[in-house]
């Protein structure tokens, strides 16, 4: 019986040490061994409080393991959530960089008076970010500037055409005749 008590105390000591180190599975295993020694001892064996200490430490180890497990799950969940947030932020930053690059190219095209290219780039920005006010305003400005340029080019082309028409009309007003040659002196003397 004393051997049983000694085995139970040894298992209890190892369980306490494992519990202090945070090795809850080992602590539960050692405390379960101690609890089994107490439980399977002959009836009426006096444990001097060892049985209640083993039972309370075993329950404490189990509840601490549940808490640690729950904390580990929560920490893993938070870590996964943070990783998703970081990934989403990186994706937003990448999209913003692409949009900023497209807007920069659109500004260059506008400055070069390539209004069609500017509108195409703004359309691409609006496909990626439909609420981008800068792209909307730049597209509208490029559209208006392109219309104005077309009007100016059209007016210049028509002015040139009308100037050519005026020259043709003026040329038509000038009578064209064959070269006039005056008769020689003999002819004049004969007829006079």
Order of alpha helices (4+ residues) and beta strands (2+ residues): alpha-alpha-alpha-alpha-alpha-alpha
